[in-house]
Amino acid sequence: MHVTVIGVKRQLRVKHEKESYDFSVGVVVESLQGAGVPTDVAIRLAKDLDKHYRQADGKSVRLEQLVERLAKSVEKESGKKTADRFRIQTPPFVPIALQKGDKMTPFSRRSLATQLEKLDLSFKEALGVAGQVEQTLRNKGYELVTERELIHLTALALEASFGRELRNLFEVQRGQPVDIFVHEGAGESFPFSRGILAQSLMAVGLEPELAYGLSKDFEDDLWHEGLTEITRDNLRERVRKMLEDTTGGDVARRYELMKVVRQSDKPIIILIGGAPGVGKSTLAAELAYRLGIRRMVSSDAIREALRSLISPQLSPELHSSSYTAWRNELLPDEDDKPRRKRVIRGYQSQSQQLASALTAVVKRNVVEATPVVIEGVHLLPGLLPSTAPEEAIVVHLVLIAPDEAAHRRYFALRDEQTGQRREKEGYLNHFEEIRMIHDFIAERAVIEQVPIIAMGNFNTTVERGLEYVLDATLKQRQSISMKPKQKTVAKKARASKTVKPKRSTTKKARGTKPLR
C-alpha cells in the first residue's frame, strides 16, 4: 500500500531584538500600503518575499534584513520617496506599545474601535477610524504612544471623517484637554492653531499642501512630547528648526524675517500697480492672505465711488476706462486712432484725478496704524507722494506681462474665474492701448526704482512679492537701529571740533568755500 505524505508548511519567524513574530503576508501588505505602494504591487512584493525566504529553507529572518530587502524592492517598483517612507515607518510585525500612566499594554485596533462604538458609530466605522489611527502611528515610526497622544490622534481622525462636533464629544468623554496653549510674554495665552501656523508658513513661500502637512506634523510632535503649553518664543524657535531641517535655510530665514513683519509697530502699506489683466488683484489677495492683512482696496473701487459724486460732464475721463480715457481729449478734426502719446495722456489724466483719493486712503491707514494692500492700474510709480519711513513701511510693486500672448490668455482665464463679469472681448478690442499703458508703467517703474515682478508661475510671483515685503521691513528695522549710533558719532565729532575760523574778507577768499 502506497501512502502519500503531505508536507506541513513550516512557519517562518521574524526576529527583532529579543522578540520573534510569525511571518504574515497580510502584515507585509498593510505596511507597504501605508507607505503608498499600490495594493496589487504590495501583494506581489509580499508574496515574492515569502517565496524567497521559504526557498532559502530558512526558519527565521532578522527584521532589519527583511525591511531592507523590501525597501529595495519598493524603490525599484515605486521610487525612492516611497521607499524612504517605508523605511521610517514602524517596522511590520513590531507591535505598538500603549503607555497608561506607569503601565504598558499593547495597542489594540479592536479595543479602540470598541471605545469608539460608544459614540454611536457602527463597528465598521469605528474600526475604520481605529485603522487610520494605527496607520498614522506606524507612518510616523511610533513604537510607543502615550494614552494622551492616542486620544489626540483619535480625535483628529474623528474630525476628519465625521466633523468637529464628534471630535469634541470624544475628547470630553475621555477627559482630554482640547488644546495646547501658547503663552505670550505678557502673561496672555491662546490655543495653538494648525491653521494659523499653516498661514504663517504660506506667508514665507510654502505651497498650501506642504504648509498644512508640516503644521499637522508639528502639532503631532508637540502632543508626542506630552506638552500642554509652550511659550511663543519656544514655539517660533521649534518652527524655525523644523523649516531648516525640512525645507532649507532660505525658508527658515524668511520665517524669521516674517516675525519682524508681525512685530512691526508701523503699518505695512503694499501698493501693487500694473496694466489691466496682469494679475494685480490675484497677487494682492494672496499677499494679503499670507501676511494676515485684512484690508484690501482697489483703485477701481475708488474710481466708482468718485463717479457717483462727479458727473460725466465735469470729468469725462473719470467715467472712462483707463485705456479709453484718451478719447475724451480728441479734437473734432482729429482721427480716433490710438496713438501712444494720446493713450498715455488720457491714462495719466485719469490717474492724477484719483491720486488725491488714493493718497487719502494711504494716510488714513497710517493714522490708524492698519496694514493695507492697495492694487490698481492707477498706482503709477512716482504719482503718489512718498510716506515717511518713520510712519509706515511702504512697498510699491509693479506687475508686468512680458509675453503678450500670455497677457491675452489671462483675460479669458479671468472671465472664467469671475463668471464672465469682466467682458473679455472689451479688453481684447483695446489690447493695443492696454499694452501701451503696460509699457509706460514699466518704464516709470524703472525710472522711480520701483521693483518689477514679471507675471509667470503664480507661486514664484507670490514668493517674489513676499521677498520684497520682508526685505523692506528688514531694511527699515536696520536703518532705525543705526540712527542712535549715527547720532552718537555726530555728537562726538561736534565735541572734538575747535573754534571755527572766521571767513576771510579778501577777494581771493570770497571765491572759495568757507571751512567747515
C-alpha positions as CSV (number, residue, x, y, z in Angstrom):
1,M,0.0,0.0,0.0
2,H,1.4,3.4,-1.1
3,V,0.9,6.3,1.4
4,T,1.4,9.9,0.2
5,V,2.7,12.2,2.9
6,I,1.6,15.8,2.5
7,G,4.3,18.2,4.0
8,V,3.3,20.8,6.5
9,K,4.3,24.3,5.6
10,R,6.8,25.5,8.2
11,Q,6.1,28.8,9.9
12,L,8.8,31.5,9.2
13,R,9.7,33.6,12.2
14,V,10.8,37.2,12.2
15,K,13.2,38.2,14.9
16,H,13.5,41.7,16.3
17,E,15.7,42.4,19.4
18,K,14.7,39.8,21.9
19,E,11.3,39.0,20.4
20,S,10.2,37.0,17.4
21,Y,6.9,37.0,15.4
22,D,5.1,34.8,12.9
23,F,5.7,36.0,9.4
24,S,2.4,37.1,7.6
25,V,1.9,38.2,4.1
26,G,-1.1,40.3,5.2
27,V,1.0,42.3,7.7
28,V,3.6,43.0,5.0
29,V,0.9,44.1,2.5
30,E,-0.6,46.5,5.1
31,S,2.8,48.0,5.8
32,L,3.5,48.5,2.1
33,Q,0.1,50.1,1.6
34,G,0.8,52.5,4.4
35,A,3.9,53.8,2.6
36,G,1.9,54.4,-0.5
37,V,2.6,51.2,-2.5
38,P,-0.4,50.3,-4.8
39,T,-2.3,47.3,-3.5
40,D,-1.6,45.0,-6.4
41,V,2.2,45.8,-6.2
42,A,2.1,45.3,-2.4
43,I,0.6,41.9,-2.7
44,R,3.1,40.8,-5.3
45,L,6.1,42.1,-3.3
46,A,4.8,40.4,-0.1
47,K,4.4,37.0,-1.9
48,D,7.8,37.3,-3.6
49,L,9.3,37.9,-0.2
50,D,7.6,34.9,1.4
51,K,8.7,32.7,-1.6
52,H,12.3,33.9,-1.3
53,Y,12.7,33.0,2.4
54,R,10.9,29.7,2.0
55,Q,13.0,28.7,-0.9
56,A,16.1,29.5,1.2
57,D,14.7,26.9,3.6
58,G,15.2,29.4,6.5
59,K,13.4,29.1,9.8
60,S,13.9,32.7,10.8
61,V,15.0,36.1,9.4
62,R,16.2,39.3,11.1
63,L,13.6,42.1,10.8
64,E,16.3,44.6,9.7
65,Q,17.2,42.3,6.8
66,L,13.6,41.8,5.8
67,V,12.8,45.5,5.9
68,E,15.9,46.5,3.8
69,R,15.1,43.8,1.2
70,L,11.5,45.1,1.0
71,A,12.7,48.7,0.8
72,K,15.0,47.9,-2.2
73,S,12.1,46.2,-4.0
74,V,9.8,49.2,-3.2
75,E,12.4,51.6,-4.6
76,K,12.7,49.6,-7.8
77,E,8.9,49.4,-8.2
78,S,7.6,52.8,-6.8
79,G,10.6,55.1,-6.4
80,K,13.0,56.4,-3.7
81,K,10.4,58.6,-1.9
82,T,8.1,55.7,-1.3
83,A,11.0,53.5,-0.2
84,D,12.1,56.2,2.3
85,R,8.5,56.4,3.7
86,F,8.6,52.7,4.2
87,R,11.9,52.8,6.0
88,I,10.8,55.4,8.5
89,Q,7.6,53.5,9.4
90,T,7.2,51.4,12.4
91,P,8.5,48.1,11.0
92,P,6.0,45.4,10.1
93,F,5.3,42.8,12.9
94,V,6.5,45.1,15.6
95,P,3.6,45.9,17.9
96,I,3.0,49.5,19.2
97,A,3.1,49.8,23.0
98,L,0.5,52.0,24.7
99,Q,1.6,53.8,27.9
100,K,-1.2,54.3,30.5
101,G,0.4,56.0,33.5
102,D,3.1,53.6,34.6
103,K,1.6,50.6,32.8
104,M,2.5,49.4,29.3
105,T,0.0,47.5,27.2
106,P,-0.1,46.6,23.5
107,F,-2.1,49.0,21.3
108,S,-5.2,47.2,20.0
109,R,-7.1,48.4,17.0
110,R,-10.1,46.3,18.0
111,S,-10.0,47.7,21.6
112,L,-10.0,51.3,20.3
113,A,-12.9,50.5,17.9
114,T,-14.9,49.2,20.8
115,Q,-14.5,52.5,22.6
116,L,-15.5,54.4,19.5
117,E,-18.7,52.5,19.2
118,K,-19.9,54.3,22.3
119,L,-20.1,57.5,20.1
120,D,-22.9,55.7,18.2
121,L,-20.6,54.7,15.4
122,S,-21.2,51.4,13.6
123,F,-18.5,48.8,14.2
124,K,-17.3,49.2,10.6
125,E,-17.0,53.0,11.0
126,A,-15.3,52.6,14.4
127,L,-12.8,50.0,13.1
128,G,-12.1,52.3,10.1
129,V,-11.1,55.2,12.4
130,A,-9.0,52.8,14.6
131,G,-7.2,51.6,11.5
132,Q,-6.5,55.2,10.4
133,V,-5.0,55.9,13.9
134,E,-2.8,52.8,13.8
135,Q,-1.6,53.7,10.3
136,T,-0.8,57.3,11.4
137,L,1.3,55.9,14.3
138,R,3.1,53.5,12.0
139,N,3.7,56.1,9.3
140,K,5.4,58.3,11.9
141,G,7.5,55.4,13.2
142,Y,5.9,55.1,16.7
143,E,6.7,52.1,18.8
144,L,5.4,53.7,21.9
145,V,2.4,56.1,22.3
146,T,1.0,57.7,25.4
147,E,-2.7,57.5,26.2
148,R,-3.0,61.3,26.0
149,E,-1.4,61.3,22.5
150,L,-3.5,58.4,21.3
151,I,-6.7,60.3,22.4
152,H,-5.5,63.3,20.4
153,L,-4.7,61.3,17.2
154,T,-8.1,59.6,17.5
155,A,-9.8,62.9,17.9
156,L,-8.2,64.2,14.7
157,A,-9.2,61.1,12.8
158,L,-12.8,61.5,14.1
159,E,-12.8,65.2,13.0
160,A,-11.5,64.3,9.5
161,S,-14.2,61.6,9.0
162,F,-17.2,62.9,10.9
163,G,-16.7,66.6,11.8
164,R,-15.6,68.8,14.8
165,E,-18.6,68.0,16.9
166,L,-17.9,64.3,17.2
167,R,-14.2,65.1,18.0
168,N,-15.3,67.4,20.8
169,L,-17.7,64.8,22.2
170,F,-14.9,62.2,22.2
171,E,-12.4,64.5,23.9
172,V,-14.9,65.4,26.6
173,Q,-15.8,61.8,27.3
174,R,-12.1,60.9,27.7
175,G,-11.3,64.0,29.8
176,Q,-8.8,65.1,27.3
177,P,-7.6,68.8,27.1
178,V,-8.8,70.1,23.8
179,D,-5.9,72.5,23.1
180,I,-2.2,73.1,23.6
181,F,-1.8,76.7,24.9
182,V,0.8,79.2,23.7
183,H,1.9,81.7,26.3
184,E,2.8,85.3,25.4
185,G,5.4,87.3,27.2
186,A,2.8,89.5,28.9
187,G,1.1,86.6,30.6
188,E,-1.6,86.1,27.9
189,S,-2.2,82.7,26.3
190,F,-4.2,81.3,23.4
191,P,-4.8,77.9,21.9
192,F,-2.3,76.6,19.4
193,S,-3.8,76.5,15.9
194,R,-2.6,74.4,12.9
195,G,-4.4,76.8,10.6
196,I,-2.6,79.9,11.9
197,L,0.8,78.1,11.7
198,A,0.0,76.9,8.1
199,Q,-0.9,80.5,7.1
200,S,2.5,81.7,8.5
201,L,4.3,79.0,6.6
202,M,2.5,80.0,3.4
203,A,3.5,83.6,4.1
204,V,7.1,82.6,3.7
205,G,6.5,80.9,0.4
206,L,5.4,77.3,1.1
207,E,2.6,75.9,-1.0
208,P,-0.6,75.3,0.9
209,E,-0.4,71.5,0.8
210,L,3.1,71.4,2.2
211,A,2.3,74.2,4.8
212,Y,-0.7,72.3,6.2
213,G,1.2,69.0,6.2
214,L,4.1,70.5,8.2
215,S,1.7,72.2,10.6
216,K,0.0,68.9,11.3
217,D,3.3,67.1,11.8
218,F,4.4,69.9,14.1
219,E,1.3,69.7,16.2
220,D,1.7,65.9,16.4
221,D,5.2,66.3,17.7
222,L,4.0,68.6,20.5
223,W,1.5,66.1,21.5
224,H,4.0,63.3,21.3
225,E,6.2,65.1,23.9
226,G,3.2,65.4,26.2
227,L,3.1,69.2,26.1
228,T,0.0,71.1,27.2
229,E,1.6,74.5,27.0
230,I,4.5,76.2,25.3
231,T,5.9,79.8,25.1
232,R,5.7,81.7,21.9
233,D,9.5,82.1,21.7
234,N,9.9,78.4,22.1
235,L,7.2,77.7,19.5
236,R,8.9,80.0,17.0
237,E,12.3,78.5,17.5
238,R,10.9,75.0,17.0
239,V,9.2,76.1,13.8
240,R,12.4,77.7,12.5
241,K,14.3,74.5,13.3
242,M,11.7,72.4,11.6
243,L,11.9,74.6,8.4
244,E,15.6,74.4,8.4
245,D,15.6,70.6,8.6
246,T,12.8,70.1,6.1
247,T,13.0,72.9,3.5
248,G,16.4,74.5,3.9
249,G,17.9,77.7,5.3
250,D,16.3,80.2,2.9
251,V,12.7,79.4,4.1
252,A,13.9,79.4,7.7
253,R,15.4,82.9,7.2
254,R,12.2,84.2,5.6
255,Y,10.3,82.8,8.6
256,E,12.5,84.8,11.0
257,L,12.0,87.9,8.9
258,M,8.3,87.3,9.0
259,K,8.4,87.6,12.7
260,V,9.9,91.1,12.2
261,V,6.9,91.9,10.0
262,R,4.4,90.7,12.5
263,Q,6.0,92.6,15.4
264,S,6.4,95.8,13.5
265,D,4.9,98.8,15.3
266,K,4.4,100.5,11.9
267,P,1.7,99.6,9.4
268,I,2.7,97.9,6.1
269,I,1.3,99.6,3.0
270,I,1.6,97.4,-0.1
271,L,0.9,99.1,-3.4
272,I,0.6,96.9,-6.5
273,G,0.4,98.6,-9.9
274,G,0.3,97.4,-13.4
275,A,-1.8,97.4,-16.6
276,P,-5.3,95.7,-16.8
277,G,-5.1,91.9,-17.0
278,V,-1.6,91.2,-15.5
279,G,-3.0,89.7,-12.2
280,K,-2.8,92.6,-9.8
281,S,-5.9,91.7,-7.8
282,T,-5.0,88.0,-7.6
283,L,-1.5,88.8,-6.3
284,A,-2.9,91.4,-3.9
285,A,-5.4,88.9,-2.4
286,E,-2.7,86.2,-2.0
287,L,-0.2,88.6,-0.3
288,A,-2.9,89.9,2.0
289,Y,-3.9,86.4,3.0
290,R,-0.4,85.1,3.6
291,L,0.6,88.3,5.6
292,G,-2.6,88.3,7.6
293,I,-3.7,91.7,6.2
294,R,-7.4,92.1,6.4
295,R,-7.9,95.3,4.5
296,M,-7.7,95.5,0.7
297,V,-8.5,98.4,-1.6
298,S,-8.8,98.6,-5.3
299,S,-8.3,101.9,-7.3
300,D,-11.2,100.8,-9.5
301,A,-13.5,100.8,-6.4
302,I,-12.3,104.3,-5.6
303,R,-13.0,105.4,-9.1
304,E,-16.5,104.0,-8.9
305,A,-17.1,106.0,-5.7
306,L,-15.9,109.2,-7.3
307,R,-18.1,108.6,-10.4
308,S,-21.1,108.7,-8.1
309,L,-20.1,112.2,-6.9
310,I,-18.7,113.7,-10.1
311,S,-20.8,113.9,-13.3
312,P,-19.5,112.8,-16.7
313,Q,-19.8,116.4,-18.0
314,L,-17.5,117.6,-15.3
315,S,-14.9,114.8,-15.6
316,P,-15.4,112.7,-18.7
317,E,-12.0,111.0,-18.2
318,L,-13.2,109.7,-14.8
319,H,-16.2,107.9,-16.4
320,S,-14.0,106.1,-19.0
321,S,-11.7,103.1,-18.8
322,S,-8.1,103.7,-18.2
323,Y,-7.3,102.7,-21.8
324,T,-10.2,104.8,-23.4
325,A,-9.8,108.0,-21.4
326,W,-7.7,109.5,-24.2
327,R,-10.7,109.7,-26.5
328,N,-12.2,112.5,-24.3
329,E,-9.4,114.9,-25.3
330,L,-9.7,114.4,-29.1
331,L,-10.4,117.5,-31.2
332,P,-13.2,117.3,-33.7
333,D,-10.9,117.2,-36.7
334,E,-8.5,114.6,-35.2
335,D,-8.7,110.9,-36.2
336,D,-9.6,108.3,-33.5
337,K,-6.6,106.1,-33.8
338,P,-4.9,105.0,-30.5
339,R,-1.5,106.7,-30.7
340,R,0.9,106.2,-27.8
341,K,1.0,109.9,-26.7
342,R,-2.8,110.2,-26.7
343,V,-3.3,107.0,-24.8
344,I,-0.7,107.8,-22.1
345,R,-2.0,111.4,-21.7
346,G,-5.5,110.1,-21.1
347,Y,-4.3,107.4,-18.7
348,Q,-2.2,109.9,-16.7
349,S,-5.1,112.4,-16.6
350,Q,-7.4,109.8,-15.0
351,S,-4.6,108.6,-12.6
352,Q,-4.0,112.1,-11.4
353,Q,-7.7,112.6,-10.6
354,L,-7.5,109.5,-8.4
355,A,-4.2,110.4,-6.8
356,S,-5.7,112.6,-4.0
357,A,-8.2,109.9,-3.1
358,L,-5.5,107.1,-3.1
359,T,-3.2,109.3,-1.0
360,A,-6.0,109.9,1.5
361,V,-6.5,106.1,1.8
362,V,-2.8,105.6,2.5
363,K,-2.7,108.4,5.1
364,R,-5.8,107.1,6.8
365,N,-4.3,103.6,7.2
366,V,-1.1,105.3,8.5
367,V,-3.0,107.2,11.1
368,E,-5.0,104.1,12.2
369,A,-1.7,102.0,12.1
370,T,-3.6,99.5,9.9
371,P,-1.8,97.4,7.3
372,V,-3.5,97.5,3.8
373,V,-2.9,96.2,0.3
374,I,-3.9,98.6,-2.5
375,E,-4.0,97.5,-6.1
376,G,-4.9,99.1,-9.3
377,V,-3.8,100.4,-12.7
378,H,-3.8,103.9,-11.3
379,L,-0.9,103.3,-8.9
380,L,1.6,104.8,-11.3
381,P,5.1,104.9,-9.9
382,G,6.1,108.4,-8.8
383,L,2.5,109.7,-8.8
384,L,1.6,109.3,-5.1
385,P,3.6,111.4,-2.5
386,S,6.1,109.3,-0.5
387,T,5.3,108.3,3.1
388,A,8.0,109.0,5.7
389,P,9.8,105.8,6.8
390,E,9.0,106.5,10.5
391,E,5.3,106.5,9.7
392,A,4.9,103.3,7.7
393,I,6.6,100.5,5.7
394,V,5.5,101.2,2.2
395,V,6.2,98.6,-0.5
396,H,5.4,99.6,-4.1
397,L,5.5,96.8,-6.7
398,V,4.7,96.7,-10.4
399,L,3.4,93.6,-12.1
400,I,4.1,93.2,-15.8
401,A,3.4,90.6,-18.5
402,P,6.4,90.5,-20.9
403,D,4.7,87.8,-23.0
404,E,1.8,89.4,-25.0
405,A,0.2,86.1,-25.8
406,A,0.1,85.1,-22.1
407,H,-1.3,88.6,-21.3
408,R,-4.2,87.9,-23.8
409,R,-4.9,84.5,-22.4
410,Y,-5.2,85.9,-18.9
411,F,-8.3,87.9,-19.8
412,A,-10.1,84.7,-20.9
413,L,-9.0,83.0,-17.6
414,R,-10.2,85.9,-15.6
415,D,-13.6,85.8,-17.2
416,E,-13.9,82.1,-16.2
417,Q,-13.0,82.9,-12.6
418,T,-15.4,85.9,-12.3
419,G,-18.3,84.3,-14.2
420,Q,-18.0,86.4,-17.3
421,R,-18.3,89.6,-15.4
422,R,-15.3,91.4,-16.9
423,E,-16.2,91.3,-20.6
424,K,-13.1,89.7,-22.1
425,E,-13.9,91.0,-25.6
426,G,-14.0,94.6,-24.4
427,Y,-10.4,94.2,-23.1
428,L,-9.2,92.4,-26.2
429,N,-10.7,95.0,-28.5
430,H,-8.5,97.6,-26.7
431,F,-5.5,95.3,-26.2
432,E,-3.2,97.7,-28.2
433,E,-4.0,100.6,-25.8
434,I,-3.6,98.3,-22.8
435,R,-0.1,97.3,-24.0
436,M,0.9,101.0,-24.4
437,I,-0.1,101.6,-20.8
438,H,1.6,98.4,-19.7
439,D,4.9,99.5,-21.3
440,F,4.6,103.1,-19.9
441,I,4.1,101.8,-16.3
442,A,7.1,99.5,-16.7
443,E,9.2,102.5,-17.9
444,R,8.1,104.6,-14.9
445,A,8.9,101.8,-12.5
446,V,12.5,101.7,-13.8
447,I,12.8,105.5,-13.5
448,E,11.3,105.6,-10.0
449,Q,13.3,102.4,-8.9
450,V,10.1,100.5,-8.1
451,P,10.5,96.7,-8.1
452,I,9.1,94.9,-11.1
453,I,7.7,91.4,-11.0
454,A,7.1,89.5,-14.2
455,M,3.8,87.5,-14.5
456,G,4.5,83.8,-14.7
457,N,4.3,80.9,-12.3
458,F,1.9,82.1,-9.6
459,N,3.8,80.6,-6.6
460,T,7.0,82.2,-7.8
461,T,5.3,85.5,-8.3
462,V,3.9,85.4,-4.8
463,E,7.2,84.4,-3.3
464,R,9.0,87.3,-5.0
465,G,6.3,89.7,-3.7
466,L,6.8,88.4,-0.2
467,E,10.6,88.8,-0.5
468,Y,10.2,92.5,-1.3
469,V,7.9,93.0,1.7
470,L,10.3,91.2,4.0
471,D,13.4,93.0,2.7
472,A,11.7,96.4,3.0
473,T,10.8,95.6,6.6
474,L,14.3,94.4,7.5
475,K,15.9,97.4,5.8
476,Q,13.8,99.8,7.8
477,R,14.4,98.0,11.0
478,Q,18.2,98.1,10.4
479,S,18.1,101.8,9.5
480,I,16.2,102.6,12.7
481,S,18.7,100.6,14.8
482,M,21.6,102.5,13.1
483,K,20.2,106.0,14.0
484,P,21.3,106.2,17.6
485,K,24.8,105.2,16.6
486,Q,24.9,107.9,13.9
487,K,23.8,110.5,16.5
488,T,26.5,109.4,18.9
489,V,29.2,109.7,16.2
490,A,27.9,113.1,15.2
491,K,27.9,114.3,18.8
492,K,31.5,113.1,19.4
493,A,32.5,114.8,16.1
494,R,31.0,118.1,17.2
495,A,32.6,117.9,20.7
496,S,36.0,117.4,19.1
497,K,35.8,120.5,16.8
498,T,37.9,123.6,17.6
499,V,36.7,127.1,17.2
500,K,35.5,127.7,13.6
501,P,37.9,130.1,11.8
502,K,36.5,133.4,10.6
503,R,35.7,133.8,7.0
504,S,38.3,135.8,5.1
505,T,37.1,139.1,3.6
506,T,39.8,139.2,0.9
507,K,38.7,138.9,-2.8
508,K,40.7,135.6,-3.1
509,A,38.9,134.1,-0.1
510,R,35.4,135.1,-1.3
511,G,35.8,132.8,-4.3
512,T,36.3,129.8,-2.1
513,K,34.1,127.8,0.2
514,P,34.5,128.6,3.9
515,L,36.0,125.9,6.0
516,R,33.5,123.6,7.8
